[in-house]
Amino acid sequence: MNSILLDTLQGKSTSRPPVWFMRQAGRVLPNYLALKEKHSFWEMMQDKELAAKVTLLPIDDLGVDAAILFSDILVIPYAMGMGLDFTDKGPVFETPIRNMNLPLGKFVQQPEKLEYIYDAIDEIIKTRPADIPLIGFCGAPMTVLTFMIEGLGSKSNFGEAVKFFFKEKAETKKLIEQVTELSIHYALKQIEHGVEVFQLFDTNSGLIPNDLYFELFSESIKKISDAVRATGTPFIFFPKGLGTGISEITYDLCDYLSVDWQTPIEKARKMIDPKVGLQGNLDPRIVFTDKETIKKELNKYLDFGRKNRNWIFNFGHGFLPESPYENAKIIAEWVKKQEWR
Ligand code: CP3
């Protein structure tokens, strides 16, 4: 495949950095919002034609160099038998772990509940443009568990989940094993069906001290990474909010590190193993300002991009709901128009 993202990930020389955005499919595009008037999020995920259509929308509507599968990290707890609903206020679990009795019994793994996603991948691969790779993903065990334990969506600060990690280490370790096992199965199936790049989202990794994070979760991240990379698929890791903890991350753990908006990208570059490429890290909230301010922020990346070829342009987290589309659209255009080399 002639893809600027794959070439960059393989260390080949390219004319510019590749660009895609976290949460590029849902949330911003007028074409997505129009579909949402007629279909719920679940419906769009579960109908392979709709899921493929939404996955591919940002290629034309934002001008990005890659598609990311239209799904969610919470399909893993769903396939472990947890009742899940996506409401207007975010995802809600029927019975979160904090309301369950300890010790927990084993969750029954139901990998067949993920089958519809592989049908969607087949459909995407069939209908995508020839130069657009598909990024697969899952949530890292830490982030998935914060949702499973706490039970609420985006408005929560996950206080109960954090307490659980501190207090119930033995239970936490058993849960990590179960989530990791199913996540590896899921990742390998995505790859078997054609995803060319894999990203692990650890959005909540900054909620606990770095020491506890690495003590509890390093092994599970490494297992998922090893399984993905053994297939020859590049592995991008996004530990949001980890702060100086990113200095612990080496090539042994990931091919690329997705840097959040808290850490200046030049500082991140100095802190991390030079073999690890970087992705990021424009603050997605910049799109709520104006085109002049956005361009000023973008210009700050020119020097970095000219000096660092192992870099993928992205946000430091995903698009927020209600991001103005007209401002979102200028970013990929800008990346493509600059003299990078
Ligand atoms: O571009 C894309 O949207 C790609 C697919 C994608 C979704 N979720 C679809 C989605 C991806 C990669 C995710 C990852 C995800 N989901 C994460 C990790 C990355 C991140 O952005 O932090 C997390 C923590 C979740 C859990 C989740 N799902 C939350 C907290 C919410 C509600 C708040 C929100 O972000 O909208 C969701 C719902 C969700 N997942 C939507 C979409 C398109 C919104 C559904 C809608 O349009 O109503």
Residues whose N, C-alpha, C, O or C-beta is under 5 A from the ligand:
A	BS01	CP3	M22 R23 Q24 A25 G26 R27 F41 I68 L69 F70 S71 D72 I73 G90 P91 G153 S154 F201 T203 G318
